[in-house]
Amino acid sequence: MANKLKKKSLCKWDKDDVKTSWNELYDLVGKSKFICERCLRSASAKGMLCKPEKLAKPA
Ligand SMILES: [Zn+2]
């Protein structure tokens, strides 16, 4: 289960993935440093998003 999701970008997770992998989701999203410009999801790892952009505090 976990192995399957490691290859999958967070952008492609569906509701069932979220339900079964809440711990991983928390790790990825809880310390977000990047945001996906296309899907508006956020993650701590750049590789987890399809169009990552650094999540910076607005000036
Ligand atoms: Zn995306």
PDB file of the backbone (N, CA, C, O) and the ligand in Angstrom, with CONECT records:
HET     ZN  A 101       1
ATOM      1  N   MET A   1       0.840  -1.206   0.000  1.00  0.00           N
ATOM      2  CA  MET A   1       0.000   0.000   0.000  1.00  0.00           C
ATOM      3  C   MET A   1       0.868   1.246   0.000  1.00  0.00           C
ATOM      4  O   MET A   1       0.714   2.123  -0.851  1.00  0.00           O
ATOM      5  N   ALA A   2       1.772   1.318   0.952  1.00  0.00           N
ATOM      6  CA  ALA A   2       2.637   2.491   1.051  1.00  0.00           C
ATOM      7  C   ALA A   2       3.546   2.610  -0.167  1.00  0.00           C
ATOM      8  O   ALA A   2       3.817   3.709  -0.650  1.00  0.00           O
ATOM      9  N   ASN A   3       4.014   1.453  -0.659  1.00  0.00           N
ATOM     10  CA  ASN A   3       4.896   1.471  -1.819  1.00  0.00           C
ATOM     11  C   ASN A   3       4.198   2.010  -3.055  1.00  0.00           C
ATOM     12  O   ASN A   3       4.785   2.731  -3.862  1.00  0.00           O
ATOM     13  N   LYS A   4       2.964   1.653  -3.177  1.00  0.00           N
ATOM     14  CA  LYS A   4       2.195   2.108  -4.324  1.00  0.00           C
ATOM     15  C   LYS A   4       2.123   3.635  -4.308  1.00  0.00           C
ATOM     16  O   LYS A   4       2.302   4.286  -5.338  1.00  0.00           O
ATOM     17  N   LEU A   5       1.863   4.188  -3.146  1.00  0.00           N
ATOM     18  CA  LEU A   5       1.666   5.628  -3.052  1.00  0.00           C
ATOM     19  C   LEU A   5       2.959   6.410  -3.190  1.00  0.00           C
ATOM     20  O   LEU A   5       2.944   7.564  -3.618  1.00  0.00           O
ATOM     21  N   LYS A   6       4.078   5.794  -2.832  1.00  0.00           N
ATOM     22  CA  LYS A   6       5.337   6.518  -2.935  1.00  0.00           C
ATOM     23  C   LYS A   6       5.661   6.896  -4.371  1.00  0.00           C
ATOM     24  O   LYS A   6       6.345   7.889  -4.624  1.00  0.00           O
ATOM     25  N   LYS A   7       5.162   6.093  -5.313  1.00  0.00           N
ATOM     26  CA  LYS A   7       5.434   6.379  -6.714  1.00  0.00           C
ATOM     27  C   LYS A   7       4.422   7.357  -7.297  1.00  0.00           C
ATOM     28  O   LYS A   7       4.609   7.905  -8.383  1.00  0.00           O
ATOM     29  N   LYS A   8       3.374   7.553  -6.563  1.00  0.00           N
ATOM     30  CA  LYS A   8       2.258   8.349  -7.062  1.00  0.00           C
ATOM     31  C   LYS A   8       2.413   9.789  -6.562  1.00  0.00           C
ATOM     32  O   LYS A   8       2.690  10.008  -5.383  1.00  0.00           O
ATOM     33  N   SER A   9       2.241  10.742  -7.427  1.00  0.00           N
ATOM     34  CA  SER A   9       2.339  12.115  -6.942  1.00  0.00           C
ATOM     35  C   SER A   9       1.103  12.456  -6.130  1.00  0.00           C
ATOM     36  O   SER A   9       0.017  11.928  -6.371  1.00  0.00           O
ATOM     37  N   LEU A  10       1.274  13.307  -5.207  1.00  0.00           N
ATOM     38  CA  LEU A  10       0.171  13.681  -4.316  1.00  0.00           C
ATOM     39  C   LEU A  10      -1.018  14.218  -5.104  1.00  0.00           C
ATOM     40  O   LEU A  10      -2.167  14.076  -4.685  1.00  0.00           O
ATOM     41  N   CYS A  11      -0.739  14.821  -6.222  1.00  0.00           N
ATOM     42  CA  CYS A  11      -1.806  15.363  -7.070  1.00  0.00           C
ATOM     43  C   CYS A  11      -2.761  14.280  -7.552  1.00  0.00           C
ATOM     44  O   CYS A  11      -3.918  14.553  -7.873  1.00  0.00           O
ATOM     45  N   LYS A  12      -2.263  13.049  -7.598  1.00  0.00           N
ATOM     46  CA  LYS A  12      -3.087  11.970  -8.137  1.00  0.00           C
ATOM     47  C   LYS A  12      -3.791  11.172  -7.050  1.00  0.00           C
ATOM     48  O   LYS A  12      -4.553  10.253  -7.351  1.00  0.00           O
ATOM     49  N   TRP A  13      -3.550  11.502  -5.825  1.00  0.00           N
ATOM     50  CA  TRP A  13      -4.234  10.790  -4.748  1.00  0.00           C
ATOM     51  C   TRP A  13      -5.727  11.033  -4.851  1.00  0.00           C
ATOM     52  O   TRP A  13      -6.176  12.141  -5.146  1.00  0.00           O
ATOM     53  N   ASP A  14      -6.484   9.981  -4.604  1.00  0.00           N
ATOM     54  CA  ASP A  14      -7.917  10.190  -4.519  1.00  0.00           C
ATOM     55  C   ASP A  14      -8.365  10.023  -3.067  1.00  0.00           C
ATOM     56  O   ASP A  14      -7.546   9.826  -2.170  1.00  0.00           O
ATOM     57  N   LYS A  15      -9.658  10.104  -2.859  1.00  0.00           N
ATOM     58  CA  LYS A  15     -10.167  10.086  -1.483  1.00  0.00           C
ATOM     59  C   LYS A  15      -9.814   8.800  -0.752  1.00  0.00           C
ATOM     60  O   LYS A  15      -9.560   8.819   0.452  1.00  0.00           O
ATOM     61  N   ASP A  16      -9.796   7.676  -1.475  1.00  0.00           N
ATOM     62  CA  ASP A  16      -9.460   6.412  -0.842  1.00  0.00           C
ATOM     63  C   ASP A  16      -8.002   6.371  -0.424  1.00  0.00           C
ATOM     64  O   ASP A  16      -7.671   5.849   0.641  1.00  0.00           O
ATOM     65  N   ASP A  17      -7.125   6.923  -1.264  1.00  0.00           N
ATOM     66  CA  ASP A  17      -5.706   6.988  -0.902  1.00  0.00           C
ATOM     67  C   ASP A  17      -5.522   7.795   0.373  1.00  0.00           C
ATOM     68  O   ASP A  17      -4.752   7.421   1.258  1.00  0.00           O
ATOM     69  N   VAL A  18      -6.224   8.881   0.450  1.00  0.00           N
ATOM     70  CA  VAL A  18      -6.130   9.736   1.629  1.00  0.00           C
ATOM     71  C   VAL A  18      -6.578   8.970   2.872  1.00  0.00           C
ATOM     72  O   VAL A  18      -5.943   9.040   3.924  1.00  0.00           O
ATOM     73  N   LYS A  19      -7.664   8.248   2.731  1.00  0.00           N
ATOM     74  CA  LYS A  19      -8.230   7.509   3.860  1.00  0.00           C
ATOM     75  C   LYS A  19      -7.275   6.445   4.361  1.00  0.00           C
ATOM     76  O   LYS A  19      -7.094   6.286   5.568  1.00  0.00           O
ATOM     77  N   THR A  20      -6.655   5.709   3.428  1.00  0.00           N
ATOM     78  CA  THR A  20      -5.811   4.592   3.826  1.00  0.00           C
ATOM     79  C   THR A  20      -4.397   5.031   4.181  1.00  0.00           C
ATOM     80  O   THR A  20      -3.655   4.255   4.783  1.00  0.00           O
ATOM     81  N   SER A  21      -4.008   6.235   3.832  1.00  0.00           N
ATOM     82  CA  SER A  21      -2.630   6.680   4.068  1.00  0.00           C
ATOM     83  C   SER A  21      -2.580   8.022   4.771  1.00  0.00           C
ATOM     84  O   SER A  21      -1.796   8.902   4.416  1.00  0.00           O
ATOM     85  N   TRP A  22      -3.416   8.158   5.756  1.00  0.00           N
ATOM     86  CA  TRP A  22      -3.516   9.441   6.459  1.00  0.00           C
ATOM     87  C   TRP A  22      -2.175   9.859   7.066  1.00  0.00           C
ATOM     88  O   TRP A  22      -1.824  11.039   7.051  1.00  0.00           O
ATOM     89  N   ASN A  23      -1.424   8.880   7.604  1.00  0.00           N
ATOM     90  CA  ASN A  23      -0.140   9.217   8.222  1.00  0.00           C
ATOM     91  C   ASN A  23       0.835   9.810   7.217  1.00  0.00           C
ATOM     92  O   ASN A  23       1.515  10.797   7.501  1.00  0.00           O
ATOM     93  N   GLU A  24       0.897   9.195   6.031  1.00  0.00           N
ATOM     94  CA  GLU A  24       1.779   9.715   4.996  1.00  0.00           C
ATOM     95  C   GLU A  24       1.326  11.087   4.525  1.00  0.00           C
ATOM     96  O   GLU A  24       2.136  11.982   4.281  1.00  0.00           O
ATOM     97  N   LEU A  25       0.029  11.230   4.404  1.00  0.00           N
ATOM     98  CA  LEU A  25      -0.514  12.514   3.977  1.00  0.00           C
ATOM     99  C   LEU A  25      -0.116  13.603   4.965  1.00  0.00           C
ATOM    100  O   LEU A  25       0.268  14.707   4.578  1.00  0.00           O
ATOM    101  N   TYR A  26      -0.215  13.270   6.235  1.00  0.00           N
ATOM    102  CA  TYR A  26       0.142  14.264   7.251  1.00  0.00           C
ATOM    103  C   TYR A  26       1.609  14.672   7.114  1.00  0.00           C
ATOM    104  O   TYR A  26       1.946  15.854   7.194  1.00  0.00           O
ATOM    105  N   ASP A  27       2.481  13.674   6.906  1.00  0.00           N
ATOM    106  CA  ASP A  27       3.899  13.981   6.745  1.00  0.00           C
ATOM    107  C   ASP A  27       4.149  14.874   5.534  1.00  0.00           C
ATOM    108  O   ASP A  27       4.977  15.784   5.577  1.00  0.00           O
ATOM    109  N   LEU A  28       3.431  14.602   4.469  1.00  0.00           N
ATOM    110  CA  LEU A  28       3.665  15.330   3.221  1.00  0.00           C
ATOM    111  C   LEU A  28       3.064  16.731   3.247  1.00  0.00           C
ATOM    112  O   LEU A  28       3.648  17.683   2.730  1.00  0.00           O
ATOM    113  N   VAL A  29       1.913  16.838   3.844  1.00  0.00           N
ATOM    114  CA  VAL A  29       1.177  18.099   3.768  1.00  0.00           C
ATOM    115  C   VAL A  29       1.428  18.969   5.003  1.00  0.00           C
ATOM    116  O   VAL A  29       1.418  20.198   4.935  1.00  0.00           O
ATOM    117  N   GLY A  30       1.651  18.293   6.128  1.00  0.00           N
ATOM    118  CA  GLY A  30       1.816  19.030   7.386  1.00  0.00           C
ATOM    119  C   GLY A  30       2.995  19.976   7.398  1.00  0.00           C
ATOM    120  O   GLY A  30       2.970  21.005   8.072  1.00  0.00           O
ATOM    121  N   LYS A  31       4.029  19.627   6.651  1.00  0.00           N
ATOM    122  CA  LYS A  31       5.209  20.505   6.600  1.00  0.00           C
ATOM    123  C   LYS A  31       5.417  21.019   5.183  1.00  0.00           C
ATOM    124  O   LYS A  31       6.535  21.001   4.667  1.00  0.00           O
ATOM    125  N   SER A  32       4.372  21.461   4.573  1.00  0.00           N
ATOM    126  CA  SER A  32       4.420  21.849   3.175  1.00  0.00           C
ATOM    127  C   SER A  32       5.417  22.951   2.891  1.00  0.00           C
ATOM    128  O   SER A  32       5.483  23.951   3.606  1.00  0.00           O
ATOM    129  N   LYS A  33       6.185  22.757   1.847  1.00  0.00           N
ATOM    130  CA  LYS A  33       7.108  23.787   1.377  1.00  0.00           C
ATOM    131  C   LYS A  33       6.846  24.132  -0.076  1.00  0.00           C
ATOM    132  O   LYS A  33       7.360  25.121  -0.599  1.00  0.00           O
ATOM    133  N   PHE A  34       6.035  23.298  -0.724  1.00  0.00           N
ATOM    134  CA  PHE A  34       5.743  23.514  -2.139  1.00  0.00           C
ATOM    135  C   PHE A  34       4.244  23.449  -2.369  1.00  0.00           C
ATOM    136  O   PHE A  34       3.515  22.766  -1.651  1.00  0.00           O
ATOM    137  N   ILE A  35       3.806  24.170  -3.378  1.00  0.00           N
ATOM    138  CA  ILE A  35       2.403  24.111  -3.750  1.00  0.00           C
ATOM    139  C   ILE A  35       2.317  23.785  -5.237  1.00  0.00           C
ATOM    140  O   ILE A  35       3.153  24.230  -6.024  1.00  0.00           O
ATOM    141  N   CYS A  36       1.318  23.018  -5.617  1.00  0.00           N
ATOM    142  CA  CYS A  36       1.139  22.704  -7.024  1.00  0.00           C
ATOM    143  C   CYS A  36       0.321  23.819  -7.676  1.00  0.00           C
ATOM    144  O   CYS A  36      -0.797  24.114  -7.253  1.00  0.00           O
ATOM    145  N   GLU A  37       0.884  24.418  -8.688  1.00  0.00           N
ATOM    146  CA  GLU A  37       0.197  25.522  -9.353  1.00  0.00           C
ATOM    147  C   GLU A  37      -1.043  25.068 -10.099  1.00  0.00           C
ATOM    148  O   GLU A  37      -1.974  25.848 -10.302  1.00  0.00           O
ATOM    149  N   ARG A  38      -1.055  23.817 -10.505  1.00  0.00           N
ATOM    150  CA  ARG A  38      -2.195  23.329 -11.260  1.00  0.00           C
ATOM    151  C   ARG A  38      -3.318  22.847 -10.345  1.00  0.00           C
ATOM    152  O   ARG A  38      -4.482  23.188 -10.554  1.00  0.00           O
ATOM    153  N   CYS A  39      -2.967  22.049  -9.323  1.00  0.00           N
ATOM    154  CA  CYS A  39      -4.007  21.424  -8.503  1.00  0.00           C
ATOM    155  C   CYS A  39      -4.211  22.131  -7.167  1.00  0.00           C
ATOM    156  O   CYS A  39      -5.164  21.844  -6.443  1.00  0.00           O
ATOM    157  N   LEU A  40      -3.314  23.053  -6.850  1.00  0.00           N
ATOM    158  CA  LEU A  40      -3.367  23.776  -5.581  1.00  0.00           C
ATOM    159  C   LEU A  40      -3.256  22.844  -4.374  1.00  0.00           C
ATOM    160  O   LEU A  40      -3.818  23.115  -3.312  1.00  0.00           O
ATOM    161  N   ARG A  41      -2.531  21.755  -4.551  1.00  0.00           N
ATOM    162  CA  ARG A  41      -2.214  20.910  -3.410  1.00  0.00           C
ATOM    163  C   ARG A  41      -0.845  21.320  -2.901  1.00  0.00           C
ATOM    164  O   ARG A  41      -0.062  21.925  -3.633  1.00  0.00           O
ATOM    165  N   SER A  42      -0.556  20.998  -1.671  1.00  0.00           N
ATOM    166  CA  SER A  42       0.747  21.352  -1.133  1.00  0.00           C
ATOM    167  C   SER A  42       1.421  20.118  -0.569  1.00  0.00           C
ATOM    168  O   SER A  42       0.766  19.158  -0.163  1.00  0.00           O
ATOM    169  N   ALA A  43       2.771  20.163  -0.552  1.00  0.00           N
ATOM    170  CA  ALA A  43       3.526  19.029  -0.058  1.00  0.00           C
ATOM    171  C   ALA A  43       4.894  19.485   0.415  1.00  0.00           C
ATOM    172  O   ALA A  43       5.378  20.553   0.038  1.00  0.00           O
ATOM    173  N   SER A  44       5.510  18.650   1.254  1.00  0.00           N
ATOM    174  CA  SER A  44       6.843  18.984   1.751  1.00  0.00           C
ATOM    175  C   SER A  44       7.914  18.642   0.723  1.00  0.00           C
ATOM    176  O   SER A  44       9.025  19.168   0.791  1.00  0.00           O
ATOM    177  N   ALA A  45       7.595  17.768  -0.225  1.00  0.00           N
ATOM    178  CA  ALA A  45       8.568  17.362  -1.234  1.00  0.00           C
ATOM    179  C   ALA A  45       8.117  17.808  -2.618  1.00  0.00           C
ATOM    180  O   ALA A  45       6.977  17.598  -3.032  1.00  0.00           O
ATOM    181  N   LYS A  46       9.052  18.427  -3.306  1.00  0.00           N
ATOM    182  CA  LYS A  46       8.782  18.938  -4.645  1.00  0.00           C
ATOM    183  C   LYS A  46       8.299  17.861  -5.607  1.00  0.00           C
ATOM    184  O   LYS A  46       7.401  18.095  -6.415  1.00  0.00           O
ATOM    185  N   GLY A  47       8.901  16.687  -5.512  1.00  0.00           N
ATOM    186  CA  GLY A  47       8.591  15.596  -6.434  1.00  0.00           C
ATOM    187  C   GLY A  47       7.187  15.042  -6.294  1.00  0.00           C
ATOM    188  O   GLY A  47       6.740  14.266  -7.140  1.00  0.00           O
ATOM    189  N   MET A  48       6.495  15.423  -5.252  1.00  0.00           N
ATOM    190  CA  MET A  48       5.153  14.889  -5.032  1.00  0.00           C
ATOM    191  C   MET A  48       4.073  15.652  -5.791  1.00  0.00           C
ATOM    192  O   MET A  48       2.908  15.252  -5.790  1.00  0.00           O
ATOM    193  N   LEU A  49       4.457  16.740  -6.433  1.00  0.00           N
ATOM    194  CA  LEU A  49       3.469  17.571  -7.116  1.00  0.00           C
ATOM    195  C   LEU A  49       3.739  17.605  -8.610  1.00  0.00           C
ATOM    196  O   LEU A  49       4.884  17.448  -9.033  1.00  0.00           O
ATOM    197  N   CYS A  50       2.700  17.808  -9.418  1.00  0.00           N
ATOM    198  CA  CYS A  50       2.898  17.776 -10.866  1.00  0.00           C
ATOM    199  C   CYS A  50       3.416  19.116 -11.386  1.00  0.00           C
ATOM    200  O   CYS A  50       4.110  19.151 -12.402  1.00  0.00           O
ATOM    201  N   LYS A  51       3.095  20.205 -10.719  1.00  0.00           N
ATOM    202  CA  LYS A  51       3.609  21.501 -11.150  1.00  0.00           C
ATOM    203  C   LYS A  51       4.030  22.303  -9.913  1.00  0.00           C
ATOM    204  O   LYS A  51       3.397  23.298  -9.561  1.00  0.00           O
ATOM    205  N   PRO A  52       5.098  21.858  -9.268  1.00  0.00           N
ATOM    206  CA  PRO A  52       5.464  22.443  -7.978  1.00  0.00           C
ATOM    207  C   PRO A  52       5.973  23.869  -8.074  1.00  0.00           C
ATOM    208  O   PRO A  52       6.699  24.231  -9.001  1.00  0.00           O
ATOM    209  N   GLU A  53       5.589  24.640  -7.129  1.00  0.00           N
ATOM    210  CA  GLU A  53       6.082  26.013  -6.992  1.00  0.00           C
ATOM    211  C   GLU A  53       6.408  26.200  -5.518  1.00  0.00           C
ATOM    212  O   GLU A  53       5.665  25.736  -4.654  1.00  0.00           O
ATOM    213  N   LYS A  54       7.521  26.882  -5.224  1.00  0.00           N
ATOM    214  CA  LYS A  54       7.901  27.067  -3.844  1.00  0.00           C
ATOM    215  C   LYS A  54       6.815  27.857  -3.110  1.00  0.00           C
ATOM    216  O   LYS A  54       6.330  28.882  -3.588  1.00  0.00           O
ATOM    217  N   LEU A  55       6.462  27.352  -1.957  1.00  0.00           N
ATOM    218  CA  LEU A  55       5.433  28.013  -1.175  1.00  0.00           C
ATOM    219  C   LEU A  55       6.098  29.086  -0.302  1.00  0.00           C
ATOM    220  O   LEU A  55       6.724  28.789   0.716  1.00  0.00           O
ATOM    221  N   ALA A  56       5.943  30.320  -0.730  1.00  0.00           N
ATOM    222  CA  ALA A  56       6.584  31.402   0.005  1.00  0.00           C
ATOM    223  C   ALA A  56       5.532  32.327   0.585  1.00  0.00           C
ATOM    224  O   ALA A  56       4.437  32.482   0.046  1.00  0.00           O
ATOM    225  N   LYS A  57       5.892  32.924   1.677  1.00  0.00           N
ATOM    226  CA  LYS A  57       4.997  33.867   2.338  1.00  0.00           C
ATOM    227  C   LYS A  57       4.822  35.092   1.440  1.00  0.00           C
ATOM    228  O   LYS A  57       5.811  35.618   0.930  1.00  0.00           O
ATOM    229  N   PRO A  58       3.617  35.547   1.239  1.00  0.00           N
ATOM    230  CA  PRO A  58       3.438  36.735   0.401  1.00  0.00           C
ATOM    231  C   PRO A  58       4.092  37.951   1.041  1.00  0.00           C
ATOM    232  O   PRO A  58       4.123  38.092   2.263  1.00  0.00           O
ATOM    233  N   ALA A  59       4.605  38.810   0.199  1.00  0.00           N
ATOM    234  CA  ALA A  59       5.305  39.989   0.713  1.00  0.00           C
ATOM    235  C   ALA A  59       4.302  40.971   1.299  1.00  0.00           C
ATOM    236  O   ALA A  59       4.690  42.033   1.786  1.00  0.00           O
TER     237      ALA A  59
HETATM  238 ZN    ZN A 101      -0.612  18.992  -9.310  1.00  0.00          ZN2+
END
